[in-house]
Amino acid sequence: MTDLLKKDLMYLKGVGPKRAELFYKQNIRTFEELLTLFPRRYLDKTAIKSIASLREGDMATVVGEVRHVQFFGKDWKSQRFTAQLWDKTGRIDLIWFQGAPYISKIIKEGDALAAFGKVGMFNGRPQLTHPDIDKLTESKQEDGDSDQQPNDFQLFNTGKIIALYPTSDAMKRSGLNTRTVRKIMRSLVEQVTPFITENLPPAILEQENLMSLADAYREIHFPSSKETLAQARYRLKWTELFYMQLLFALRKQQTAMHVKATSFEKVGDYTHRLYQMLPYEMTNAQKRVIKEIRADMKSGSQMNRLVQGDVGSGKTLVAIFSMMIALDNHAQCAFMAPTEILATQHYLTLKKFLEPLNVKIALLVGQQRKKLREEILSAIASGETQIVVGTHALIEDKVEFKNLGLAVIDEQHRFGVMQRKALQDKATNPHILLMTATPIPRTLTMTQYGDLDVSIIDEMPKNRKPIITYLRHESEREEVLEKIKEEIRKGRQAYIVYPLVEESEKVDLAAAVESYENLKNNVFDECRVGLIHGKMLPYEKEEEMEMFRTGKSRVLVGTTVIEVGVDVPNATIIMIEHAERFGLAQLHQLRGRVGRGSEQSYCYLVYSGRLSPDAKERLQAMEQSNDGFYISEVDARLRGAGNILGTEQSGNISDLKIANPSEDVEVLQSAKEAAFNLVKSDPQLRKPEHQVVREYYLNHYHERFGLADVG
């Protein structure tokens, strides 16, 4: 069976070398990889809406005949293509602005079409803009296949559930459309399903009431009914999530058994004196998390813990207490942050707390004078420096520790896996504390950090008031600037943030600097206005930050370099320009720059033009909620789950072929429990009844294991 599934796709009936090349470009090379090209959706007669029944805002599939098409515009900026789609109850207009010339070549009058999208209304008539479409009839010329199989429209009219497959533009242009893919898939399923062997033991199949693997593959591609399709989807999702969780369960088991670390037995003077010096009472959540960290560091196994908490929840203090436990046990600590501004902020915070305790702290960042840098490196190597705060400069070869016992990595998602691993490699199994102020949805915690222990600081300091957030169109900017002036007259400070993205960095930066000049000279001419952006030299940025920290600047204009780590309790208002261009997590981080004192704070999200549905949902989520965990759930749903096991951090690349952790929460929970229970009962998967799991895991997941241990 394995040999058949590993066979090159070009040898499958209906493919051949030319079509195989198109599949290769989609990373589909073997029979097995094609088998897991799952339908993107299904055409089910019972789920089709009549055109007359459509309401604005519906997500709907309609099926009908194209009766009129029209292409407008010579200039690419003004081009559009429209098609009228009719069913027995009425007409809907389909409209394309992007790719209009290409669409105009593939949609013709007389075509039977299925269209899916969000319904809008124009002059009382329903319309779909840039709908997802599938042609249900093909001419022989387009089809490229002369067999007498019924077309999709005929199948649809007999009540079948028809699978619709994802195809690239290049595939469509070469005649490899969804219908042709389905014919090829029919050939594949008939050839391989008789030989598919199970990848789960009988006990789990029975306990979880799962369909057989062969039946699941047959039904996912060619459903007999809605019920069997649902069972097939559940089986394949469950299996995919089970093996992902098995990887984490094995990883965690291996770490506990084999990765030993220094046991920090003592809680001594440093920890006790810090606690006595605190000017305020810690929250119960902070105390709970410190206890969890203390237990980890005492256990003798390497700590791998992720601490997540919303902006301003007090993660830094938790990290400081963790470092004091390490110092009480004569170990050094490293504290790595993603930017020089954030590293400097942490350095100043640590100095404020720890200088009275005579703790020796150093700051190591990229652009320091050679002599100063050599002095710092020497003090780290000798052990004189107890805590080193820095950027990725900490992982350079020249940095040597005498006795690194704890590595704290802040905003850990901003570092690549290899950078985090390089810091761990500075000692033999130091304890690892990862921190993030970007709350991670529960499902992502289970998928991306399944082998880590997770602590959540879910309580804010008592004097913090929720930040009031307003959504404003750019036409209302004057009103927002007036509100900022009001806050400044009360003695407060303000941030004004501009977007900066790689594709248009020069233009964005020029616009930000121009706006700064206007604000400085014409709007806030009675106070000092600072400017900070990524192109400035480190000392220039630090000077501007110091002016703002000390209150000499009342307004700080900046790009997203102020996203994390800038802590000025007197800043009570932030205006984010072109808010529609920011991601949700970034908006939430930026908002967290205010509301750090006891005064009421405000966030104004200023947008331009008309908002896309996604942008509208993002900005409304910000307006409605201060809860970072709610916002992260919305963000995950809008962006996708991200690459779970590899080195990439993007939101739209995923290891998962069919499961979606954001939606399949119950499936994920069930699969996780089964995987962790299995490893608990059989840590090496050596029992005969688990041989099938061991073999499948080794064949499909083992090679990904290398980087999954880094968090």
ROSEKOL-313891 format. One record per residue (C-alpha): residue number from 1; x, y negated, z negated. Coordinates in steps of 0.5 Angstrom, whole numbers, plus 500, padded with zeros to 3 digits. Layout:
BEGIN
[lomi NUM,[X,Y,Z]]
...
//
This chain:
BEGIN
[lomi 1,[500,500,500]]
[lomi 2,[506,495,498]]
[lomi 3,[509,496,505]]
[lomi 4,[503,495,509]]
[lomi 5,[501,488,505]]
[lomi 6,[509,486,506]]
[lomi 7,[508,487,513]]
[lomi 8,[509,481,518]]
[lomi 9,[503,477,520]]
[lomi 10,[504,477,527]]
[lomi 11,[503,485,527]]
[lomi 12,[496,484,525]]
[lomi 13,[490,485,531]]
[lomi 14,[488,478,533]]
[lomi 15,[495,474,531]]
[lomi 16,[501,475,535]]
[lomi 17,[507,471,535]]
[lomi 18,[504,464,537]]
[lomi 19,[499,464,532]]
[lomi 20,[503,467,527]]
[lomi 21,[508,461,528]]
[lomi 22,[502,457,526]]
[lomi 23,[500,461,520]]
[lomi 24,[508,461,518]]
[lomi 25,[507,453,517]]
[lomi 26,[502,454,512]]
[lomi 27,[507,459,508]]
[lomi 28,[503,465,510]]
[lomi 29,[507,470,513]]
[lomi 30,[505,477,511]]
[lomi 31,[498,481,510]]
[lomi 32,[498,480,503]]
[lomi 33,[499,472,504]]
[lomi 34,[493,472,509]]
[lomi 35,[489,476,504]]
[lomi 36,[489,471,499]]
[lomi 37,[487,465,504]]
[lomi 38,[481,464,500]]
[lomi 39,[475,461,504]]
[lomi 40,[474,454,502]]
[lomi 41,[467,454,502]]
[lomi 42,[461,458,504]]
[lomi 43,[455,457,509]]
[lomi 44,[449,460,505]]
[lomi 45,[442,459,508]]
[lomi 46,[439,458,501]]
[lomi 47,[444,452,499]]
[lomi 48,[443,448,506]]
[lomi 49,[439,441,505]]
[lomi 50,[434,439,510]]
[lomi 51,[436,432,512]]
[lomi 52,[429,429,510]]
[lomi 53,[430,431,503]]
[lomi 54,[437,428,502]]
[lomi 55,[438,422,497]]
[lomi 56,[444,417,496]]
[lomi 57,[449,420,492]]
[lomi 58,[448,427,493]]
[lomi 59,[453,432,495]]
[lomi 60,[450,436,501]]
[lomi 61,[451,441,506]]
[lomi 62,[447,440,512]]
[lomi 63,[446,444,519]]
[lomi 64,[443,441,525]]
[lomi 65,[445,440,533]]
[lomi 66,[449,434,535]]
[lomi 67,[444,430,540]]
[lomi 68,[448,423,541]]
[lomi 69,[455,421,540]]
[lomi 70,[459,415,541]]
[lomi 71,[466,412,540]]
[lomi 72,[467,405,539]]
[lomi 73,[473,400,539]]
[lomi 74,[480,400,543]]
[lomi 75,[484,397,537]]
[lomi 76,[486,403,532]]
[lomi 77,[484,398,527]]
[lomi 78,[477,398,529]]
[lomi 79,[476,405,532]]
[lomi 80,[470,409,530]]
[lomi 81,[466,415,532]]
[lomi 82,[459,417,530]]
[lomi 83,[455,423,532]]
[lomi 84,[447,424,530]]
[lomi 85,[446,430,527]]
[lomi 86,[438,433,527]]
[lomi 87,[435,438,524]]
[lomi 88,[427,440,524]]
[lomi 89,[426,434,519]]
[lomi 90,[430,428,521]]
[lomi 91,[437,425,523]]
[lomi 92,[443,424,519]]
[lomi 93,[449,419,522]]
[lomi 94,[456,422,521]]
[lomi 95,[461,417,522]]
[lomi 96,[469,417,522]]
[lomi 97,[474,411,522]]
[lomi 98,[480,415,521]]
[lomi 99,[482,420,526]]
[lomi 100,[476,418,531]]
[lomi 101,[480,419,537]]
[lomi 102,[481,426,535]]
[lomi 103,[474,428,532]]
[lomi 104,[471,425,539]]
[lomi 105,[474,430,543]]
[lomi 106,[472,436,538]]
[lomi 107,[465,434,537]]
[lomi 108,[460,434,543]]
[lomi 109,[453,433,544]]
[lomi 110,[449,440,544]]
[lomi 111,[454,443,538]]
[lomi 112,[451,446,532]]
[lomi 113,[454,443,526]]
[lomi 114,[455,444,519]]
[lomi 115,[457,438,515]]
[lomi 116,[458,437,508]]
[lomi 117,[460,430,504]]
[lomi 118,[457,425,499]]
[lomi 119,[450,422,502]]
[lomi 120,[450,414,503]]
[lomi 121,[444,410,506]]
[lomi 122,[445,405,511]]
[lomi 123,[438,401,513]]
[lomi 124,[434,406,510]]
[lomi 125,[438,412,514]]
[lomi 126,[442,417,511]]
[lomi 127,[449,418,513]]
[lomi 128,[456,422,511]]
[lomi 129,[462,418,512]]
[lomi 130,[468,423,514]]
[lomi 131,[464,429,512]]
[lomi 132,[468,436,512]]
[lomi 133,[465,439,518]]
[lomi 134,[465,446,521]]
[lomi 135,[462,448,528]]
[lomi 136,[458,454,528]]
[lomi 137,[458,455,536]]
[lomi 138,[464,455,541]]
[lomi 139,[464,455,548]]
[lomi 140,[468,461,551]]
[lomi 141,[474,456,553]]
[lomi 142,[475,454,546]]
[lomi 143,[474,461,543]]
[lomi 144,[479,464,546]]
[lomi 145,[476,471,545]]
[lomi 146,[471,474,550]]
[lomi 147,[468,479,545]]
[lomi 148,[461,479,544]]
[lomi 149,[461,478,536]]
[lomi 150,[455,473,534]]
[lomi 151,[457,466,533]]
[lomi 152,[456,463,527]]
[lomi 153,[449,459,528]]
[lomi 154,[446,466,530]]
[lomi 155,[449,469,523]]
[lomi 156,[447,463,519]]
[lomi 157,[440,464,522]]
[lomi 158,[440,471,520]]
[lomi 159,[441,469,513]]
[lomi 160,[448,471,512]]
[lomi 161,[453,468,507]]
[lomi 162,[459,465,512]]
[lomi 163,[466,464,509]]
[lomi 164,[469,457,512]]
[lomi 165,[477,457,512]]
[lomi 166,[482,452,511]]
[lomi 167,[485,450,517]]
[lomi 168,[490,445,519]]
[lomi 169,[489,440,525]]
[lomi 170,[495,444,529]]
[lomi 171,[491,451,528]]
[lomi 172,[485,448,530]]
[lomi 173,[488,445,536]]
[lomi 174,[491,451,538]]
[lomi 175,[484,455,538]]
[lomi 176,[485,458,531]]
[lomi 177,[479,455,528]]
[lomi 178,[475,457,522]]
[lomi 179,[471,462,526]]
[lomi 180,[477,465,529]]
[lomi 181,[481,466,522]]
[lomi 182,[474,470,520]]
[lomi 183,[475,475,526]]
[lomi 184,[482,476,524]]
[lomi 185,[480,476,517]]
[lomi 186,[475,482,519]]
[lomi 187,[481,486,522]]
[lomi 188,[485,485,516]]
[lomi 189,[480,487,511]]
[lomi 190,[478,493,515]]
[lomi 191,[485,495,515]]
[lomi 192,[488,494,508]]
[lomi 193,[482,495,503]]
[lomi 194,[482,502,503]]
[lomi 195,[489,502,501]]
[lomi 196,[489,497,495]]
[lomi 197,[491,499,489]]
[lomi 198,[488,497,482]]
[lomi 199,[493,491,478]]
[lomi 200,[489,492,472]]
[lomi 201,[488,498,467]]
[lomi 202,[481,501,466]]
[lomi 203,[481,499,459]]
[lomi 204,[481,492,461]]
[lomi 205,[476,493,467]]
[lomi 206,[471,496,463]]
[lomi 207,[472,491,457]]
[lomi 208,[471,485,462]]
[lomi 209,[466,488,466]]
[lomi 210,[470,487,472]]
[lomi 211,[469,489,480]]
[lomi 212,[474,493,483]]
[lomi 213,[480,489,486]]
[lomi 214,[478,492,493]]
[lomi 215,[471,490,493]]
[lomi 216,[473,484,490]]
[lomi 217,[477,482,497]]
[lomi 218,[472,485,501]]
[lomi 219,[466,481,498]]
[lomi 220,[470,474,497]]
[lomi 221,[471,474,505]]
[lomi 222,[465,478,507]]
[lomi 223,[460,477,502]]
[lomi 224,[454,482,501]]
[lomi 225,[450,477,497]]
[lomi 226,[451,471,492]]
[lomi 227,[451,476,486]]
[lomi 228,[457,480,489]]
[lomi 229,[460,474,491]]
[lomi 230,[460,471,484]]
[lomi 231,[463,477,482]]
[lomi 232,[468,477,487]]
[lomi 233,[470,470,485]]
[lomi 234,[470,472,478]]
[lomi 235,[475,478,478]]
[lomi 236,[480,474,483]]
[lomi 237,[480,468,478]]
[lomi 238,[480,472,472]]
[lomi 239,[486,476,475]]
[lomi 240,[490,470,477]]
[lomi 241,[489,467,470]]
[lomi 242,[491,473,466]]
[lomi 243,[498,474,470]]
[lomi 244,[499,467,469]]
[lomi 245,[498,468,461]]
[lomi 246,[502,474,461]]
[lomi 247,[508,470,463]]
[lomi 248,[507,466,458]]
[lomi 249,[505,471,452]]
[lomi 250,[512,475,454]]
[lomi 251,[516,469,454]]
[lomi 252,[513,467,447]]
[lomi 253,[515,474,445]]
[lomi 254,[522,474,448]]
[lomi 255,[523,467,445]]
[lomi 256,[521,470,438]]
[lomi 257,[525,476,438]]
[lomi 258,[531,474,441]]
[lomi 259,[532,466,441]]
[lomi 260,[535,465,434]]
[lomi 261,[537,458,432]]
[lomi 262,[539,455,426]]
[lomi 263,[534,455,420]]
[lomi 264,[534,449,417]]
[lomi 265,[532,451,410]]
[lomi 266,[533,444,406]]
[lomi 267,[529,438,405]]
[lomi 268,[533,433,402]]
[lomi 269,[535,426,401]]
[lomi 270,[534,423,408]]
[lomi 271,[527,426,408]]
[lomi 272,[525,424,401]]
[lomi 273,[528,417,401]]
[lomi 274,[524,416,408]]
[lomi 275,[518,418,405]]
[lomi 276,[519,413,399]]
[lomi 277,[520,407,404]]
[lomi 278,[514,408,408]]
[lomi 279,[510,401,408]]
[lomi 280,[504,405,409]]
[lomi 281,[500,412,408]]
[lomi 282,[501,417,414]]
[lomi 283,[495,420,417]]
[lomi 284,[493,427,415]]
[lomi 285,[494,429,423]]
[lomi 286,[501,426,422]]
[lomi 287,[502,430,416]]
[lomi 288,[499,436,419]]
[lomi 289,[504,436,425]]
[lomi 290,[510,435,420]]
[lomi 291,[508,441,416]]
[lomi 292,[508,445,423]]
[lomi 293,[515,443,425]]
[lomi 294,[518,444,418]]
[lomi 295,[515,451,419]]
[lomi 296,[518,452,426]]
[lomi 297,[525,449,424]]
[lomi 298,[525,454,418]]
[lomi 299,[523,460,421]]
[lomi 300,[530,462,424]]
[lomi 301,[527,462,431]]
[lomi 302,[528,457,436]]
[lomi 303,[522,451,435]]
[lomi 304,[519,450,442]]
[lomi 305,[513,445,440]]
[lomi 306,[510,440,444]]
[lomi 307,[507,434,440]]
[lomi 308,[501,430,444]]
[lomi 309,[498,424,441]]
[lomi 310,[494,418,444]]
[lomi 311,[498,412,445]]
[lomi 312,[499,409,438]]
[lomi 313,[498,415,434]]
[lomi 314,[504,415,431]]
[lomi 315,[508,420,434]]
[lomi 316,[515,417,434]]
[lomi 317,[514,417,426]]
[lomi 318,[513,425,426]]
[lomi 319,[520,425,431]]
[lomi 320,[524,421,426]]
[lomi 321,[521,426,420]]
[lomi 322,[523,432,424]]
[lomi 323,[530,429,425]]
[lomi 324,[531,427,418]]
[lomi 325,[530,435,416]]
[lomi 326,[535,436,421]]
[lomi 327,[540,431,418]]
[lomi 328,[539,434,411]]
[lomi 329,[541,441,414]]
[lomi 330,[548,437,417]]
[lomi 331,[546,437,424]]
[lomi 332,[546,432,430]]
[lomi 333,[540,430,434]]
[lomi 334,[539,428,441]]
[lomi 335,[533,423,443]]
[lomi 336,[532,423,450]]
[lomi 337,[527,418,453]]
[lomi 338,[525,417,461]]
[lomi 339,[527,409,462]]
[lomi 340,[532,405,459]]
[lomi 341,[527,400,456]]
[lomi 342,[523,406,452]]
[lomi 343,[530,409,450]]
[lomi 344,[532,402,447]]
[lomi 345,[525,401,444]]
[lomi 346,[526,408,440]]
[lomi 347,[533,406,438]]
[lomi 348,[531,399,435]]
[lomi 349,[525,403,432]]
[lomi 350,[530,408,429]]
[lomi 351,[535,403,426]]
[lomi 352,[529,399,423]]
[lomi 353,[527,405,419]]
[lomi 354,[534,409,418]]
[lomi 355,[539,403,417]]
[lomi 356,[537,403,410]]
[lomi 357,[539,410,409]]
[lomi 358,[546,409,412]]
[lomi 359,[544,414,418]]
[lomi 360,[549,413,424]]
[lomi 361,[545,412,430]]
[lomi 362,[548,410,438]]
[lomi 363,[544,408,444]]
[lomi 364,[547,412,450]]
[lomi 365,[544,409,457]]
[lomi 366,[547,409,464]]
[lomi 367,[550,402,465]]
[lomi 368,[554,401,459]]
[lomi 369,[561,398,459]]
[lomi 370,[567,403,459]]
[lomi 371,[570,402,453]]
[lomi 372,[564,402,449]]
[lomi 373,[561,408,452]]
[lomi 374,[568,412,451]]
[lomi 375,[567,410,443]]
[lomi 376,[560,412,443]]
[lomi 377,[562,419,446]]
[lomi 378,[568,420,441]]
[lomi 379,[563,419,435]]
[lomi 380,[558,424,438]]
[lomi 381,[564,429,439]]
[lomi 382,[566,428,432]]
[lomi 383,[560,428,429]]
[lomi 384,[560,421,426]]
[lomi 385,[554,419,430]]
[lomi 386,[548,423,427]]
[lomi 387,[543,421,432]]
[lomi 388,[544,419,439]]
[lomi 389,[538,416,443]]
[lomi 390,[539,415,451]]
[lomi 391,[536,416,458]]
[lomi 392,[538,422,462]]
[lomi 393,[545,419,461]]
[lomi 394,[545,424,455]]
[lomi 395,[546,430,459]]
[lomi 396,[552,428,463]]
[lomi 397,[558,433,463]]
[lomi 398,[562,428,458]]
[lomi 399,[557,428,453]]
[lomi 400,[559,433,448]]
[lomi 401,[556,434,441]]
[lomi 402,[559,437,435]]
[lomi 403,[553,440,432]]
[lomi 404,[547,439,436]]
[lomi 405,[541,442,432]]
[lomi 406,[535,438,435]]
[lomi 407,[533,435,441]]
[lomi 408,[527,431,442]]
[lomi 409,[524,429,449]]
[lomi 410,[519,424,449]]
[lomi 411,[514,423,455]]
[lomi 412,[517,430,457]]
[lomi 413,[513,430,464]]
[lomi 414,[517,424,466]]
[lomi 415,[523,429,466]]
[lomi 416,[524,435,471]]
[lomi 417,[525,442,468]]
[lomi 418,[533,442,470]]
[lomi 419,[534,436,466]]
[lomi 420,[530,438,460]]
[lomi 421,[534,445,461]]
[lomi 422,[541,441,461]]
[lomi 423,[540,438,454]]
[lomi 424,[538,444,451]]
[lomi 425,[544,447,454]]
[lomi 426,[548,442,450]]
[lomi 427,[548,447,444]]
[lomi 428,[546,454,443]]
[lomi 429,[539,454,442]]
[lomi 430,[537,447,439]]
[lomi 431,[530,446,436]]
[lomi 432,[526,443,442]]
[lomi 433,[521,438,440]]
[lomi 434,[517,435,446]]
[lomi 435,[513,429,446]]
[lomi 436,[508,426,450]]
[lomi 437,[503,420,450]]
[lomi 438,[499,422,456]]
[lomi 439,[494,427,453]]
[lomi 440,[493,433,456]]
[lomi 441,[487,437,458]]
[lomi 442,[486,443,453]]
[lomi 443,[486,447,460]]
[lomi 444,[492,444,462]]
[lomi 445,[495,445,455]]
[lomi 446,[494,453,456]]
[lomi 447,[496,453,463]]
[lomi 448,[502,449,463]]
[lomi 449,[505,450,456]]
[lomi 450,[502,456,455]]
[lomi 451,[509,459,452]]
[lomi 452,[510,453,447]]
[lomi 453,[506,451,440]]
[lomi 454,[502,445,441]]
[lomi 455,[501,440,436]]
[lomi 456,[496,435,437]]
[lomi 457,[496,428,433]]
[lomi 458,[488,427,433]]
[lomi 459,[487,421,429]]
[lomi 460,[489,414,429]]
[lomi 461,[492,409,424]]
[lomi 462,[486,406,420]]
[lomi 463,[487,399,422]]
[lomi 464,[487,400,429]]
[lomi 465,[481,397,433]]
[lomi 466,[479,400,439]]
[lomi 467,[481,396,445]]
[lomi 468,[475,393,449]]
[lomi 469,[476,394,457]]
[lomi 470,[473,390,462]]
[lomi 471,[472,392,470]]
[lomi 472,[473,385,474]]
[lomi 473,[473,384,481]]
[lomi 474,[479,379,484]]
[lomi 475,[473,374,485]]
[lomi 476,[473,373,477]]
[lomi 477,[480,373,476]]
[lomi 478,[480,365,473]]
[lomi 479,[475,368,468]]
[lomi 480,[480,373,466]]
[lomi 481,[486,368,466]]
[lomi 482,[482,363,461]]
[lomi 483,[481,369,456]]
[lomi 484,[488,370,456]]
[lomi 485,[489,362,455]]
[lomi 486,[484,363,449]]
[lomi 487,[488,369,446]]
[lomi 488,[495,365,447]]
[lomi 489,[492,359,443]]
[lomi 490,[490,363,437]]
[lomi 491,[498,365,437]]
[lomi 492,[497,372,441]]
[lomi 493,[501,374,447]]
[lomi 494,[499,377,453]]
[lomi 495,[501,382,459]]
[lomi 496,[500,381,466]]
[lomi 497,[502,388,470]]
[lomi 498,[502,388,478]]
[lomi 499,[503,395,482]]
[lomi 500,[509,398,485]]
[lomi 501,[509,404,489]]
[lomi 502,[515,407,493]]
[lomi 503,[512,406,500]]
[lomi 504,[511,398,499]]
[lomi 505,[516,397,494]]
[lomi 506,[519,391,497]]
[lomi 507,[512,388,499]]
[lomi 508,[509,389,492]]
[lomi 509,[515,386,488]]
[lomi 510,[515,380,492]]
[lomi 511,[508,379,491]]
[lomi 512,[509,380,483]]
[lomi 513,[515,375,483]]
[lomi 514,[510,370,487]]
[lomi 515,[505,371,482]]
[lomi 516,[509,370,477]]
[lomi 517,[512,363,479]]
[lomi 518,[505,361,480]]
[lomi 519,[503,363,473]]
[lomi 520,[509,360,470]]
[lomi 521,[508,353,474]]
[lomi 522,[501,352,475]]
[lomi 523,[497,357,470]]
[lomi 524,[501,358,463]]
[lomi 525,[505,351,464]]
[lomi 526,[505,350,456]]
[lomi 527,[508,356,454]]
[lomi 528,[514,361,456]]
[lomi 529,[512,366,461]]
[lomi 530,[517,372,462]]
[lomi 531,[518,377,468]]
[lomi 532,[521,384,468]]
[lomi 533,[521,389,473]]
[lomi 534,[525,395,475]]
[lomi 535,[530,391,480]]
[lomi 536,[533,387,474]]
[lomi 537,[540,389,471]]
[lomi 538,[539,393,464]]
[lomi 539,[541,387,460]]
[lomi 540,[537,382,464]]
[lomi 541,[531,387,462]]
[lomi 542,[533,387,455]]
[lomi 543,[534,380,454]]
[lomi 544,[526,379,457]]
[lomi 545,[524,384,452]]
[lomi 546,[527,381,446]]
[lomi 547,[524,374,448]]
[lomi 548,[517,377,448]]
[lomi 549,[518,381,442]]
[lomi 550,[520,375,438]]
[lomi 551,[515,371,441]]
[lomi 552,[519,366,445]]
[lomi 553,[515,369,451]]
[lomi 554,[508,369,450]]
[lomi 555,[506,372,457]]
[lomi 556,[510,378,460]]
[lomi 557,[509,379,467]]
[lomi 558,[511,386,470]]
[lomi 559,[511,392,474]]
[lomi 560,[510,399,471]]
[lomi 561,[516,398,467]]
[lomi 562,[512,396,461]]
[lomi 563,[508,403,462]]
[lomi 564,[511,406,456]]
[lomi 565,[515,404,449]]
[lomi 566,[514,397,449]]
[lomi 567,[511,396,442]]
[lomi 568,[509,388,440]]
[lomi 569,[503,388,435]]
[lomi 570,[502,381,437]]
[lomi 571,[500,382,444]]
[lomi 572,[492,383,444]]
[lomi 573,[491,382,452]]
[lomi 574,[493,386,458]]
[lomi 575,[491,384,465]]
[lomi 576,[492,390,470]]
[lomi 577,[492,387,477]]
[lomi 578,[490,391,483]]
[lomi 579,[488,397,478]]
[lomi 580,[485,401,484]]
[lomi 581,[492,403,486]]
[lomi 582,[494,406,479]]
[lomi 583,[493,413,477]]
[lomi 584,[488,414,471]]
[lomi 585,[494,416,466]]
[lomi 586,[498,410,468]]
[lomi 587,[492,406,467]]
[lomi 588,[491,409,460]]
[lomi 589,[499,408,458]]
[lomi 590,[499,401,460]]
[lomi 591,[492,399,456]]
[lomi 592,[496,402,450]]
[lomi 593,[501,396,450]]
[lomi 594,[496,392,447]]
[lomi 595,[492,394,440]]
[lomi 596,[498,396,436]]
[lomi 597,[496,391,431]]
[lomi 598,[490,390,427]]
[lomi 599,[487,384,431]]
[lomi 600,[482,386,437]]
[lomi 601,[485,387,443]]
[lomi 602,[482,387,450]]
[lomi 603,[484,390,457]]
[lomi 604,[482,387,464]]
[lomi 605,[482,392,470]]
[lomi 606,[482,387,476]]
[lomi 607,[481,390,483]]
[lomi 608,[480,388,490]]
[lomi 609,[476,390,496]]
[lomi 610,[471,395,495]]
[lomi 611,[472,401,491]]
[lomi 612,[473,408,494]]
[lomi 613,[468,413,490]]
[lomi 614,[475,416,486]]
[lomi 615,[477,409,484]]
[lomi 616,[470,407,482]]
[lomi 617,[470,413,477]]
[lomi 618,[477,412,475]]
[lomi 619,[476,405,473]]
[lomi 620,[469,406,470]]
[lomi 621,[472,412,466]]
[lomi 622,[477,407,463]]
[lomi 623,[471,402,461]]
[lomi 624,[467,407,458]]
[lomi 625,[472,410,453]]
[lomi 626,[479,409,449]]
[lomi 627,[479,417,448]]
[lomi 628,[486,419,452]]
[lomi 629,[483,426,452]]
[lomi 630,[477,425,455]]
[lomi 631,[481,420,460]]
[lomi 632,[486,426,462]]
[lomi 633,[480,431,463]]
[lomi 634,[477,426,468]]
[lomi 635,[484,425,471]]
[lomi 636,[485,433,472]]
[lomi 637,[479,434,475]]
[lomi 638,[480,428,480]]
[lomi 639,[487,430,482]]
[lomi 640,[488,437,481]]
[lomi 641,[491,442,476]]
[lomi 642,[499,441,478]]
[lomi 643,[504,446,480]]
[lomi 644,[504,450,473]]
[lomi 645,[510,455,474]]
[lomi 646,[515,451,478]]
[lomi 647,[520,445,478]]
[lomi 648,[515,440,481]]
[lomi 649,[510,435,478]]
[lomi 650,[505,433,483]]
[lomi 651,[498,434,482]]
[lomi 652,[496,437,489]]
[lomi 653,[501,443,489]]
[lomi 654,[498,449,485]]
[lomi 655,[501,456,484]]
[lomi 656,[493,458,483]]
[lomi 657,[490,460,490]]
[lomi 658,[483,461,487]]
[lomi 659,[482,459,480]]
[lomi 660,[482,452,477]]
[lomi 661,[483,451,470]]
[lomi 662,[479,444,470]]
[lomi 663,[473,448,472]]
[lomi 664,[474,455,470]]
[lomi 665,[475,454,462]]
[lomi 666,[471,460,460]]
[lomi 667,[475,465,465]]
[lomi 668,[482,462,463]]
[lomi 669,[480,463,455]]
[lomi 670,[478,470,456]]
[lomi 671,[484,472,461]]
[lomi 672,[489,468,456]]
[lomi 673,[486,472,450]]
[lomi 674,[487,479,454]]
[lomi 675,[494,477,456]]
[lomi 676,[496,475,449]]
[lomi 677,[493,481,446]]
[lomi 678,[496,486,451]]
[lomi 679,[503,483,449]]
[lomi 680,[502,484,442]]
[lomi 681,[500,491,442]]
[lomi 682,[505,493,447]]
[lomi 683,[511,487,447]]
[lomi 684,[515,491,453]]
[lomi 685,[509,494,457]]
[lomi 686,[512,501,456]]
[lomi 687,[506,504,455]]
[lomi 688,[503,509,460]]
[lomi 689,[497,506,461]]
[lomi 690,[500,499,462]]
[lomi 691,[505,501,467]]
[lomi 692,[500,498,473]]
[lomi 693,[501,491,469]]
[lomi 694,[508,492,469]]
[lomi 695,[509,493,476]]
[lomi 696,[505,488,479]]
[lomi 697,[508,483,474]]
[lomi 698,[515,485,476]]
[lomi 699,[513,485,483]]
[lomi 700,[509,478,483]]
[lomi 701,[511,474,477]]
[lomi 702,[518,476,475]]
[lomi 703,[522,471,480]]
[lomi 704,[518,465,477]]
[lomi 705,[520,467,470]]
[lomi 706,[527,463,470]]
[lomi 707,[524,456,469]]
[lomi 708,[518,457,465]]
[lomi 709,[522,458,459]]
[lomi 710,[524,450,459]]
[lomi 711,[517,448,458]]
//
